[in-house]
Amino acid sequence: MADFDQELDASGLNCPLPILRAKKALGGMSAGQVLHIIATDPGAVKDFEAFAKQTGNELTESHEDGGKFYFLMKKG
């Protein structure tokens, strides 16, 4: 059982598309649910940190592995 409710693969997309897709996905989720995001744009790290602060969603995890960036965002 995964520790997230929905997955968004934004690989190959550049800013601001990963954020826009995440915003849309989170919009359809309930408070407390977790979205797992996969991105390949290095700018996504700062983008998702800023996005979390601005929207009140919680970025619970952020790591890079083999050129891909993985984020867990909990809907606020």
Protein Blocks (a to p, Z undefined) as FASTA:
>chain_A
ZZbfbdcdfehiacfklmmmmmmmmmmpcehiacddddfbfklmmmmmmmmmmnopacfb
dcdeehiacdddddZZ
